[in-house]
């Protein structure tokens, strides 16, 4: 449920409007449609370096910092000199918007209603399906508008360059392997891709680990990927997030449904995160297969490279490593391999 604003936040909004009036001539062209820059488009993905989405990301980062960290956001070299040289109205606009994000937006999770509403609005997918959602998005657009001049002046050029460089590094691998990996994943998950190409917005940060995704109704999804995702992980992480759009219990996709139905048959408590562990394993394996060609080197899946077995997911390791290789080799069905895995976990 979208949180309502209290008196303090309403006072902050009024102050932001005053700042908006002070720098109106600059803000009027603060966010323009042509800056929704499409970098590359493939059969599977449409990669964007979008000014407004990256501004939102920067405000989330700054709003999520404590006051000492926040003061350090522009506290380095050219960025500091740039910020200090801005007109008072532009600096105040940034600081007001950061304060709003710190109190209203940043405390919510990336998957909560508030951040999802903004995300879909920025991607041009939805302005909000109800009156409160539309009003909330309109309010946050005004907030970002007063922060836009400072962001454009001091941060956007470097971030846009980083976004473009990240995508340009990924593109040669996509050109060679996208169709093979996409077909393999559709087979492994028993689901056809839909809503293609999936929009991928590249930003500085994307919680929790540098990327996330949401699925859309009736089809498709939206991906956020951070430039801090290492080059060696980029191909797998992009396909991992895409895989979320065809591995959904809400959509009754085969993998999560097989896990839930088999758990019920065996009288087990449903393993709420098993589907995600299997998604990491299978998507990593599909990318590893595609890259197992002369000249590609040896690829280590993300799950092993970053030791995801070290935490609570370690309880699944033996069962998955015992049964999933046979599934990858086509020796069994999705339903049967899920049954075998859950039987082992039930012992």
C-alpha positions as CSV (number, residue, x, y, z in Angstrom):
1,X,0.0,0.0,0.0
2,X,1.4,3.4,-0.9
3,X,2.3,5.4,2.2
4,X,0.5,8.7,2.5
5,X,2.6,11.8,3.1
6,X,2.6,13.5,6.5
7,X,2.7,17.2,7.4
8,X,6.5,17.3,7.4
9,X,6.8,15.8,4.0
10,X,4.0,18.1,2.7
11,X,6.1,21.1,4.0
12,X,9.1,19.7,2.2
13,X,7.1,19.5,-1.0
14,X,6.1,23.2,-0.7
15,X,9.7,24.1,-0.2
16,X,10.7,22.2,-3.3
17,X,8.1,24.0,-5.3
18,X,9.6,27.3,-4.2
19,X,13.0,26.1,-5.3
20,X,11.5,25.0,-8.5
21,X,10.2,28.6,-9.1
22,X,13.7,30.0,-8.4
23,X,15.4,27.9,-11.0
24,X,12.4,27.6,-13.4
25,X,14.3,28.7,-16.5
26,X,16.8,25.9,-16.0
27,X,14.3,23.3,-14.9
28,X,12.0,23.8,-17.8
29,X,14.2,21.7,-20.0
30,X,15.6,19.6,-17.2
31,X,14.3,16.2,-18.5
32,X,13.6,15.9,-22.1
33,X,12.3,12.9,-24.0
34,X,15.3,12.7,-26.4
35,X,17.4,11.8,-23.4
36,X,15.7,8.4,-23.1
37,X,18.7,7.2,-25.1
38,X,18.4,3.8,-26.7
39,X,21.9,2.4,-26.9
40,X,21.5,-1.0,-28.5
41,X,18.6,-3.2,-29.4
42,X,18.7,-6.9,-30.0
43,X,16.0,-9.6,-30.4
44,X,16.0,-10.0,-26.6
45,X,17.0,-6.7,-25.1
46,X,16.7,-2.9,-25.5
47,X,19.5,-1.2,-23.5
48,X,18.9,2.4,-22.3
49,X,21.0,5.1,-20.7
50,X,18.2,7.3,-19.6
51,X,18.8,10.6,-17.8
52,X,15.6,10.6,-15.6
53,X,16.2,7.0,-14.5
54,X,19.8,7.7,-13.6
55,X,18.8,10.8,-11.8
56,X,16.3,8.8,-9.8
57,X,19.1,6.2,-9.1
58,X,21.5,8.9,-7.9
59,X,18.8,10.4,-5.6
60,X,18.2,6.9,-4.2
61,X,21.9,6.4,-3.5
62,X,22.3,9.8,-1.9
63,X,19.0,9.5,0.0
64,X,20.0,6.1,1.4
65,X,23.2,7.5,2.9
66,X,23.6,8.9,6.3
67,X,24.1,12.7,6.6
68,X,27.9,12.4,6.7
69,X,28.1,10.2,3.6
70,X,25.6,12.4,1.8
71,X,27.9,15.4,2.2
72,X,30.6,13.3,0.5
73,X,28.5,12.7,-2.7
74,X,30.1,15.7,-4.5
75,X,33.2,15.7,-2.3
76,X,35.8,14.7,-4.8
77,X,37.9,16.6,-7.4
78,X,36.0,18.0,-10.3
79,X,32.6,17.0,-9.0
80,X,33.1,19.0,-5.8
81,X,34.3,22.0,-7.7
82,X,31.4,21.7,-10.1
83,X,28.8,21.5,-7.3
84,X,30.3,24.4,-5.4
85,X,30.3,26.5,-8.6
86,X,26.6,26.0,-9.2
87,X,24.0,28.7,-8.5
88,X,22.5,28.6,-5.0
89,X,19.1,27.6,-6.4
90,X,20.5,24.6,-8.2
91,X,22.5,23.4,-5.1
92,X,19.3,23.9,-3.0
93,X,17.2,22.0,-5.5
94,X,19.5,19.0,-5.3
95,X,19.7,19.1,-1.5
96,X,15.9,19.4,-1.2
97,X,15.3,16.5,-3.5
98,X,17.8,14.3,-1.6
99,X,16.0,15.1,1.6
100,X,12.7,14.1,0.1
101,X,14.2,10.8,-1.1
102,X,15.8,10.2,2.2
103,X,12.5,10.5,4.1
104,X,10.0,9.1,1.6
105,X,11.6,6.9,-1.2
106,X,14.9,5.4,0.0
107,X,13.5,3.7,3.2
108,X,11.3,1.5,1.0
109,X,12.7,-1.6,-0.8
110,X,13.4,-1.6,-4.5
111,X,10.5,-4.0,-5.0
112,X,8.0,-2.1,-2.9
113,X,5.0,-0.2,-4.4
114,X,6.6,3.3,-4.1
115,X,9.8,2.4,-6.0
116,X,7.9,0.2,-8.5
117,X,5.6,3.1,-9.4
118,X,8.5,5.4,-10.1
119,X,10.4,2.8,-12.0
120,X,7.5,2.0,-14.4
121,X,6.7,5.6,-14.9
122,X,10.3,6.4,-15.8
123,X,10.4,3.5,-18.2
124,X,7.2,4.8,-19.9
125,X,5.4,1.6,-19.1
126,X,2.8,2.8,-16.7
127,X,1.9,6.1,-15.0
128,X,0.1,4.3,-12.2
129,X,-2.9,2.1,-12.4
130,X,-4.9,4.1,-9.9
131,X,-5.4,7.7,-8.8
132,X,-3.0,7.5,-5.8
133,X,-0.3,6.0,-8.0
134,X,-0.7,8.7,-10.6
135,X,-0.6,11.5,-8.0
136,X,2.5,10.0,-6.4
137,X,4.3,9.8,-9.7
138,X,3.4,13.4,-10.5
139,X,4.8,14.5,-7.2
140,X,8.1,12.7,-7.6
141,X,8.5,14.1,-11.1
142,X,8.4,17.6,-9.6
143,X,10.9,16.5,-6.9
144,X,13.3,15.1,-9.5
145,X,12.9,18.3,-11.7
146,X,14.5,20.5,-9.0
147,X,17.4,18.1,-8.7
148,X,18.0,17.7,-12.4
149,X,20.1,20.8,-13.2
150,X,22.7,19.9,-10.6
151,X,22.8,16.3,-11.7
152,X,23.1,17.2,-15.3
153,X,25.9,19.8,-14.6
154,X,28.1,17.6,-12.3
155,X,27.3,13.9,-12.6
156,X,25.4,12.9,-15.7
157,X,28.1,13.1,-18.3
158,X,30.3,10.6,-16.4
159,X,27.5,8.2,-15.6
160,X,26.2,8.2,-19.2
161,X,29.7,7.4,-20.4
162,X,30.0,4.6,-17.9
163,X,26.6,3.2,-19.0
164,X,27.5,3.3,-22.7
165,X,30.9,1.7,-22.0
166,X,29.3,-1.2,-20.0
167,X,26.8,-1.9,-22.8
168,X,29.4,-1.7,-25.6
169,X,31.6,-4.2,-23.7
170,X,28.6,-6.6,-23.5
171,X,27.4,-6.3,-27.1
172,X,30.0,-8.6,-28.8
173,X,29.1,-11.5,-26.5
174,X,25.4,-10.9,-27.1
175,X,25.9,-10.8,-30.9
176,X,27.7,-14.2,-30.7
177,X,25.6,-16.0,-28.1
178,X,22.2,-14.4,-27.5
179,X,20.1,-16.6,-29.7
180,X,21.7,-19.8,-28.4
181,X,21.4,-18.9,-24.7
182,X,17.8,-17.6,-25.1
183,X,16.7,-20.8,-26.8
184,X,18.4,-23.0,-24.2
185,X,16.8,-21.1,-21.3
186,X,13.3,-21.4,-22.8
187,X,13.8,-25.1,-23.1
188,X,15.2,-25.5,-19.6
189,X,12.5,-23.5,-17.9
190,X,9.7,-24.8,-20.2
191,X,8.5,-21.3,-20.9
192,X,8.5,-19.2,-24.1
193,X,9.9,-15.7,-24.0
194,X,7.3,-12.9,-24.2
195,X,7.2,-9.1,-24.3
196,X,10.5,-8.9,-26.2
197,X,12.7,-7.0,-26.4
198,X,13.0,-6.5,-22.6
199,X,13.9,-3.0,-21.6
200,X,17.2,-2.8,-19.7
201,X,18.0,0.4,-18.0
202,X,21.7,0.8,-17.1
203,X,22.4,2.8,-13.9
204,X,25.1,3.3,-11.3
205,X,23.4,1.1,-8.6
206,X,20.7,-1.6,-8.7
207,X,20.0,-3.3,-5.4
208,X,20.5,-5.8,-4.0
209,X,23.6,-7.0,-5.8
210,X,23.8,-4.9,-8.9
211,X,20.7,-6.0,-10.8
212,X,17.0,-6.7,-10.4
213,X,13.9,-7.3,-12.5
214,X,10.2,-7.0,-12.3
215,X,7.7,-8.8,-14.5
216,X,4.9,-6.9,-16.2
217,X,1.3,-7.7,-16.9
218,X,0.3,-9.2,-19.2
219,X,3.8,-10.0,-20.5
220,X,7.5,-9.1,-20.4
221,X,9.5,-7.3,-17.7
222,X,11.8,-4.5,-16.9
223,X,15.4,-4.9,-15.9
224,X,17.8,-2.6,-14.0
225,X,21.5,-3.4,-14.3
226,X,24.3,-1.6,-12.6
227,X,27.6,-0.6,-14.2
228,X,29.3,-2.1,-11.1
229,X,28.4,-5.6,-12.5
230,X,31.8,-6.9,-13.7
231,X,32.4,-7.5,-17.4
232,X,32.9,-11.2,-16.8
233,X,29.5,-11.4,-15.1
234,X,27.5,-9.1,-17.4
235,X,26.2,-11.7,-19.9
236,X,25.0,-14.1,-17.2
237,X,23.5,-11.4,-15.0
238,X,21.6,-9.9,-17.9
239,X,20.1,-13.3,-18.8
240,X,19.6,-14.1,-15.1
241,X,17.4,-11.1,-14.7
242,X,15.6,-11.9,-18.0
243,X,14.9,-15.4,-16.8
244,X,12.9,-14.0,-13.9
245,X,10.3,-13.0,-16.5
246,X,9.6,-16.6,-17.4
247,X,10.1,-18.2,-13.9
248,X,7.1,-16.8,-12.0
249,X,4.8,-18.6,-9.7
250,X,2.3,-15.8,-10.1
251,X,2.2,-16.5,-13.9
252,X,2.2,-20.2,-13.2
253,X,5.4,-20.9,-15.0
254,X,6.6,-24.5,-15.0
255,X,9.6,-24.4,-12.6
256,X,8.0,-22.7,-9.6
257,X,4.7,-24.6,-10.1
258,X,6.6,-28.0,-10.3
259,X,8.4,-27.1,-7.0
260,X,5.3,-26.1,-5.2
261,X,3.1,-29.0,-6.4
262,X,5.9,-31.6,-5.7
263,X,6.4,-30.2,-2.2
264,X,2.7,-30.5,-1.5
265,X,2.7,-34.1,-2.8
266,X,5.6,-35.1,-0.6
267,X,4.0,-33.3,2.4
268,X,6.9,-30.9,2.7
269,X,7.0,-27.3,3.6
270,X,7.5,-25.3,0.3
271,X,11.0,-24.2,-0.2
272,X,10.4,-20.6,-1.0
273,X,13.8,-19.8,-2.5
274,X,14.6,-23.1,-4.2
275,X,13.3,-21.8,-7.6
276,X,15.8,-18.9,-7.3
277,X,18.7,-21.2,-6.5
278,X,17.8,-23.4,-9.5
279,X,17.5,-20.2,-11.7
280,X,21.1,-19.2,-10.8
281,X,22.3,-22.8,-11.4
282,X,20.5,-23.3,-14.7
283,X,21.1,-19.9,-16.2
284,X,24.8,-20.1,-15.2
285,X,25.0,-23.5,-16.9
286,X,23.4,-22.3,-20.1
287,X,25.9,-19.4,-20.3
288,X,28.8,-21.8,-19.5
289,X,27.6,-24.1,-22.3
290,X,27.5,-21.3,-24.8
291,X,30.9,-20.0,-23.9
292,X,32.5,-23.5,-24.0
293,X,33.9,-22.9,-27.5
294,X,37.4,-22.4,-28.8
295,X,38.6,-18.8,-28.2
296,X,36.1,-18.1,-25.4
297,X,38.2,-19.2,-22.5
298,X,36.9,-21.0,-19.4
299,X,33.7,-19.6,-18.0
300,X,32.9,-19.9,-14.3
301,X,29.2,-19.4,-13.5
302,X,28.3,-16.5,-11.2
303,X,27.1,-18.9,-8.5
304,X,30.6,-20.4,-8.2
305,X,32.6,-17.3,-8.9
306,X,30.8,-15.5,-6.0
307,X,30.4,-18.5,-3.8
308,X,26.6,-18.3,-3.4
309,X,26.7,-21.8,-1.8
310,X,28.4,-20.3,1.3
311,X,25.2,-19.1,2.9
312,X,21.8,-20.7,3.5
313,X,21.7,-21.9,-0.1
314,X,24.4,-24.4,0.8
315,X,21.6,-26.7,2.0
316,X,20.6,-27.3,-1.6
317,X,24.0,-27.8,-3.1
318,X,24.3,-31.6,-2.9
319,X,20.8,-32.3,-4.3
320,X,21.2,-29.8,-7.2
321,X,24.7,-30.9,-8.1
322,X,23.5,-34.5,-8.0
323,X,20.4,-34.2,-10.2
324,X,20.7,-31.1,-12.4
325,X,23.6,-32.3,-14.6
326,X,21.3,-35.1,-15.9
327,X,18.6,-32.6,-16.6
328,X,21.0,-30.4,-18.5
329,X,22.0,-33.5,-20.6
330,X,18.3,-34.2,-21.5
331,X,18.1,-37.4,-19.5
332,X,15.1,-36.4,-17.5
333,X,12.2,-34.0,-17.4
334,X,11.7,-30.8,-15.4
335,X,9.0,-32.4,-13.2
336,X,11.1,-35.5,-12.5
337,X,14.3,-33.6,-11.6
338,X,12.3,-31.4,-9.3
339,X,10.8,-34.5,-7.7
340,X,14.3,-36.1,-7.2
341,X,15.7,-32.9,-5.7
342,X,12.9,-32.5,-3.3
343,X,13.0,-36.1,-2.3
344,X,16.7,-35.7,-1.4
345,X,15.9,-32.5,0.6
346,X,13.1,-34.3,2.4
347,X,15.4,-37.0,3.9
